[in-house]
Amino acid sequence: MMRLLSAHPAVIAHQQYPLELRLFGDSIMNVRRTPERYFRFINDEELYYRRLEAGDLVSPSEAIDLYRHIAAVEKPTASYFLEKCDPGECVYRARRLHPETKFIFLVRDPRDTLLSARAFDNKRGFNGFLEKSDDSEDEIIDKYKTEYSKLIDNISTLNSSFVRYDELILAPRVTLAHAFLCAGLLFDRQIYDLCSRKVAAYDIRFHQTAPSPHLSVGRWAREIPQTHARRLTDEFREVLTFFGFNTAEAA
């Protein structure tokens, strides 16, 4: 989603994997975090990173100024910057500080999310998501339920729309049109083609844990025993119902 949205002429964002640069989000959460080298834009050493390395706390207005500078150099047509933001307090702080902030909530079936996160952790050899090595299955499920509860609260409180991962994969043009509409951005065939070319240029093999994006949808119904699938469906039923995911039992 980050790659698709950042392809728009009106949007500036960090383009390199893993697309986790959070200049503005860290500033409003008062986080001092020096990103690794691969998070950096080309010419932003003096503007941001050396200050963080020196222990300074960058303000939200300074983070926005940095994006303005990057846009002027890399994409003069940009009028928005784009970042990932965890559900919960960061969302509310951003809205209070800048009421014009727009949020696009990308939501995936929690059963698929859990399995894909676990598969990627196994692939790279360490636990980098919610699940830790000594967690019980109950603890893992509770962690995911907590995160989805935050997401539902954000969407309900802000009266915001959301985009479903499965619909983005299976019906990309219609779903992307909805996402850009939520952001108040122009969307037409030319924009769609631009976004498609941008995404096609990325090598997703490292991050990929299913044979194809299409086969990552509904993997919970194919990859785990029916008893486990039934349990996950029961545990996440409230979340699944809220977002309109399938609650039927796996075949």
Sequence and secondary structure as in RCSB ss.txt:
>XXXX:A:sequence
MMRLLSAHPAVIAHQQYPLELRLFGDSIMNVRRTPERYFRFINDEELYYRRLEAGDLVSPSEAIDLYRHIAAVEK
PTASYFLEKCDPGECVYRARRLHPETKFIFLVRDPRDTLLSARAFDNKRGFNGFLEKSDDSEDEIIDKYKTEYSK
LIDNISTLNSSFVRYDELILAPRVTLAHAFLCAGLLFDRQIYDLCSRKVAAYDIRFHQTAPSPHLSVGRWAREIP
QTHARRLTDEFREVLTFFGFNTAEAA
>XXXX:A:secstr
 HHHHHTSTTEE   STT    HHHHHHTT      GGG  TT IIIIIHHHHTT    HHHHHHHHHHHHHHH 
TT  EE     SSHHHHHHHHH TT    EEE  HHHHHHHHHHHHHHHTS  SS  TT  HHHHHHHHHHHHHH
HHHHHHHHT  EEEHHHHHHSHHHHHHHHHHHHT    HHHHHHHHHHHHTS  TTT  SSSTGGGTTTHHHHS 
HHHHHHHHHHTHHHHHHHT   S   
